[in-house]
Amino acid sequence: MKRVFTLSVLFVVILISGCSKDFLKSYDKRIIGTWNITDVNRIGLGGNTSNLPFNSGTFTFFDNGTLTYVNSANVNYKGTWEIVKKAIEDQTVHSLQVTAIDFINQEVLSEYYDDINFTSTNHFKANITSNFHTYVTHFRR
């Protein structure tokens, strides 16, 4: 019996040490790094994903709240990001505010994602709710 217990404990320790600990990190820490927009889905009536400021491209989020964004035309933007944690009824919601500026062409892009959810270490979804539709943007490392 003692041997079975020892083997069980050893197995659990190995299992836990091999798994990612990202789920223990705050959203502010988990978002740090480079993320590609892989897909934008529209749910509901109306709306057009081509009107969104960020429907393709690559973000790099830095731990000091700054970011770089490169769109599909290879235009570079610099900006800021912020995650806000809110308690709504009995659940916690994380929102993401992103602002990026192309200083050469003086173009400003900004988006407020109502809710973001990490589905794994390398994937998160960001939702924008507008009137009768919702846009779901998928980000992957």
Contacts in CASP RR format, 6 or more apart in sequence:
PFRMAT RR
TARGET T0000
AUTHOR 0000-0000-0000
METHOD contacts of the structure
MODEL  1
MKRVFTLSVLFVVILISGCSKDFLKSYDKRIIGTWNITDVNRIGLGGNTS
NLPFNSGTFTFFDNGTLTYVNSANVNYKGTWEIVKKAIEDQTVHSLQVTA
IDFINQEVLSEYYDDINFTSTNHFKANITSNFHTYVTHFRR
20 121 0 8 1.000
22 30 0 8 1.000
22 118 0 8 1.000
22 121 0 8 1.000
23 118 0 8 1.000
27 83 0 8 1.000
27 85 0 8 1.000
27 94 0 8 1.000
27 116 0 8 1.000
27 118 0 8 1.000
28 63 0 8 1.000
28 83 0 8 1.000
29 63 0 8 1.000
30 118 0 8 1.000
30 121 0 8 1.000
30 124 0 8 1.000
31 61 0 8 1.000
31 81 0 8 1.000
31 83 0 8 1.000
31 96 0 8 1.000
31 124 0 8 1.000
32 61 0 8 1.000
32 62 0 8 1.000
32 63 0 8 1.000
33 60 0 8 1.000
33 61 0 8 1.000
33 62 0 8 1.000
33 141 0 8 1.000
34 58 0 8 1.000
34 59 0 8 1.000
34 60 0 8 1.000
34 141 0 8 1.000
35 58 0 8 1.000
35 59 0 8 1.000
35 60 0 8 1.000
35 61 0 8 1.000
35 124 0 8 1.000
35 139 0 8 1.000
35 140 0 8 1.000
35 141 0 8 1.000
36 57 0 8 1.000
36 58 0 8 1.000
36 59 0 8 1.000
36 139 0 8 1.000
36 140 0 8 1.000
36 141 0 8 1.000
37 54 0 8 1.000
37 55 0 8 1.000
37 56 0 8 1.000
37 57 0 8 1.000
37 58 0 8 1.000
37 59 0 8 1.000
37 137 0 8 1.000
37 138 0 8 1.000
37 139 0 8 1.000
38 138 0 8 1.000
38 139 0 8 1.000
38 140 0 8 1.000
39 137 0 8 1.000
39 138 0 8 1.000
40 49 0 8 1.000
40 52 0 8 1.000
40 55 0 8 1.000
40 56 0 8 1.000
40 135 0 8 1.000
40 136 0 8 1.000
40 137 0 8 1.000
40 138 0 8 1.000
41 49 0 8 1.000
41 135 0 8 1.000
41 136 0 8 1.000
41 138 0 8 1.000
42 48 0 8 1.000
42 49 0 8 1.000
42 133 0 8 1.000
42 134 0 8 1.000
42 135 0 8 1.000
42 136 0 8 1.000
43 133 0 8 1.000
43 134 0 8 1.000
43 135 0 8 1.000
43 136 0 8 1.000
44 132 0 8 1.000
44 133 0 8 1.000
44 134 0 8 1.000
45 132 0 8 1.000
45 133 0 8 1.000
46 131 0 8 1.000
46 132 0 8 1.000
46 133 0 8 1.000
47 130 0 8 1.000
47 133 0 8 1.000
49 55 0 8 1.000
49 135 0 8 1.000
52 111 0 8 1.000
52 128 0 8 1.000
52 135 0 8 1.000
52 137 0 8 1.000
53 109 0 8 1.000
53 110 0 8 1.000
53 111 0 8 1.000
54 69 0 8 1.000
54 98 0 8 1.000
54 100 0 8 1.000
54 109 0 8 1.000
54 111 0 8 1.000
54 137 0 8 1.000
55 137 0 8 1.000
56 71 0 8 1.000
56 72 0 8 1.000
57 69 0 8 1.000
57 70 0 8 1.000
57 71 0 8 1.000
57 72 0 8 1.000
58 69 0 8 1.000
58 70 0 8 1.000
59 67 0 8 1.000
59 68 0 8 1.000
59 69 0 8 1.000
59 98 0 8 1.000
59 139 0 8 1.000
60 67 0 8 1.000
60 68 0 8 1.000
60 69 0 8 1.000
61 67 0 8 1.000
61 81 0 8 1.000
65 80 0 8 1.000
65 81 0 8 1.000
65 82 0 8 1.000
66 78 0 8 1.000
66 79 0 8 1.000
66 80 0 8 1.000
66 81 0 8 1.000
67 78 0 8 1.000
67 79 0 8 1.000
67 80 0 8 1.000
67 81 0 8 1.000
67 98 0 8 1.000
67 100 0 8 1.000
68 76 0 8 1.000
68 77 0 8 1.000
68 78 0 8 1.000
68 79 0 8 1.000
68 100 0 8 1.000
69 76 0 8 1.000
69 77 0 8 1.000
69 78 0 8 1.000
69 79 0 8 1.000
69 98 0 8 1.000
69 100 0 8 1.000
69 109 0 8 1.000
70 76 0 8 1.000
70 77 0 8 1.000
71 77 0 8 1.000
75 102 0 8 1.000
75 105 0 8 1.000
76 102 0 8 1.000
77 100 0 8 1.000
77 101 0 8 1.000
77 102 0 8 1.000
77 107 0 8 1.000
77 109 0 8 1.000
78 100 0 8 1.000
78 101 0 8 1.000
78 103 0 8 1.000
79 99 0 8 1.000
79 100 0 8 1.000
79 101 0 8 1.000
80 98 0 8 1.000
80 99 0 8 1.000
81 96 0 8 1.000
81 97 0 8 1.000
81 98 0 8 1.000
81 99 0 8 1.000
82 96 0 8 1.000
82 97 0 8 1.000
83 94 0 8 1.000
83 95 0 8 1.000
83 96 0 8 1.000
83 116 0 8 1.000
84 94 0 8 1.000
84 95 0 8 1.000
84 96 0 8 1.000
84 97 0 8 1.000
85 92 0 8 1.000
85 93 0 8 1.000
85 94 0 8 1.000
86 92 0 8 1.000
86 93 0 8 1.000
86 94 0 8 1.000
86 95 0 8 1.000
87 93 0 8 1.000
93 114 0 8 1.000
93 115 0 8 1.000
94 115 0 8 1.000
94 116 0 8 1.000
94 117 0 8 1.000
95 112 0 8 1.000
95 113 0 8 1.000
95 114 0 8 1.000
95 115 0 8 1.000
95 116 0 8 1.000
96 112 0 8 1.000
96 113 0 8 1.000
96 116 0 8 1.000
96 126 0 8 1.000
97 110 0 8 1.000
97 111 0 8 1.000
97 112 0 8 1.000
97 113 0 8 1.000
98 109 0 8 1.000
98 110 0 8 1.000
98 111 0 8 1.000
98 112 0 8 1.000
98 113 0 8 1.000
99 108 0 8 1.000
99 109 0 8 1.000
99 110 0 8 1.000
100 108 0 8 1.000
100 109 0 8 1.000
100 110 0 8 1.000
101 107 0 8 1.000
101 108 0 8 1.000
101 109 0 8 1.000
102 108 0 8 1.000
102 109 0 8 1.000
111 128 0 8 1.000
112 128 0 8 1.000
113 126 0 8 1.000
113 127 0 8 1.000
113 128 0 8 1.000
113 137 0 8 1.000
114 127 0 8 1.000
114 128 0 8 1.000
114 129 0 8 1.000
115 126 0 8 1.000
115 127 0 8 1.000
116 124 0 8 1.000
116 125 0 8 1.000
116 126 0 8 1.000
116 127 0 8 1.000
117 124 0 8 1.000
117 125 0 8 1.000
118 124 0 8 1.000
119 125 0 8 1.000
121 141 0 8 1.000
122 140 0 8 1.000
122 141 0 8 1.000
123 138 0 8 1.000
123 139 0 8 1.000
123 140 0 8 1.000
123 141 0 8 1.000
124 138 0 8 1.000
124 139 0 8 1.000
125 136 0 8 1.000
125 137 0 8 1.000
125 138 0 8 1.000
125 139 0 8 1.000
126 136 0 8 1.000
126 137 0 8 1.000
126 139 0 8 1.000
127 134 0 8 1.000
127 135 0 8 1.000
127 136 0 8 1.000
127 137 0 8 1.000
128 134 0 8 1.000
128 135 0 8 1.000
128 137 0 8 1.000
END
